[in-house]
């Protein structure tokens, strides 16, 4: 179900209700931006996320901080530079 496009006067009214002063020359631009955002959100709502748990199900811990997905990496993954060496030295000192 799609909703009608937001008109410039409606954008001005919503901005005023939110306590945001909106100059007259910005009404059309804000309405167009709001319509774009609504269209993107509508597409996201159509995605079937299946059994994907909500973000609150994940815990960011120090234990998991260093883990990455396994992938071949960039072509120069085997090269080391001064920054890499500095990070390794700092890690070893901790």
C-alpha positions in Angstrom: 0.0 0.0 0.0 1.6 3.2 -1.1 0.8 6.5 0.5 0.3 9.7 -1.5 3.3 12.0 -2.1 4.1 14.5 0.6 3.3 18.0 -0.7 5.4 21.0 0.1 2.8 22.5 2.4 2.5 19.2 4.3 6.3 19.1 4.7 6.2 22.7 6.1 3.4 21.7 8.5 5.3 18.6 9.7 8.4 20.6 10.2 6.5 23.2 12.2 4.9 20.4 14.4 8.4 19.1 15.1 9.6 22.6 16.1 11.9 22.9 13.1 11.8 26.2 11.3 11.7 25.5 7.6 12.3 28.4 5.2 9.7 28.7 2.4 12.2 27.9 -0.3 13.0 24.5 1.2 9.5 23.1 1.4 9.6 21.4 -2.0 13.1 20.0 -1.5 12.2 18.6 2.0 9.0 17.0 0.6 10.9 15.4 -2.2 13.6 14.0 0.2 10.9 12.7 2.5 9.2 10.9 -0.4 12.5 9.3 -1.4 13.1 8.1 2.2 9.6 6.7 2.3 10.1 4.8 -0.9 13.4 3.3 0.3 11.7 2.3 3.6 8.9 0.7 1.6 11.4 -1.5 -0.3 13.1 -2.5 3.0 9.8 -3.5 4.5 9.2 -5.9 1.6 12.4 -7.9 2.3 11.9 -11.3 3.7 14.4 -11.6 6.5 13.2 -15.1 7.4 14.8 -16.3 10.7 17.2 -13.4 11.0 17.3 -12.4 14.7 16.9 -8.7 15.7 20.0 -6.7 16.3 19.4 -6.9 20.1 20.2 -10.7 19.9 23.9 -9.9 19.1 26.4 -9.0 21.8 29.5 -7.1 21.0 32.2 -8.4 23.3 36.0 -8.1 23.4 36.1 -11.9 22.8 34.5 -11.5 19.4 36.2 -8.2 18.4 39.2 -9.7 16.6 37.2 -12.3 14.6 36.5 -11.7 10.9 34.8 -13.6 8.2 37.0 -16.0 6.2 37.7 -14.6 2.8 40.7 -14.5 0.5 41.2 -10.8 1.1 42.9 -8.3 -1.2 45.7 -9.2 -3.5 48.2 -7.5 -1.2 47.0 -9.3 1.9 50.4 -10.9 2.5 52.3 -7.6 2.4 53.2 -5.8 5.5 53.9 -2.1 5.9 55.0 0.2 8.7 51.4 0.6 10.0 50.9 -3.1 10.2 54.2 -3.5 12.1 53.2 -0.7 14.5 49.9 -2.3 15.3 51.5 -5.7 15.9 54.0 -4.1 18.2 51.3 -2.4 20.1 49.3 -5.6 20.4 52.3 -7.5 21.7 52.9 -4.8 24.3 49.4 -5.1 25.7 
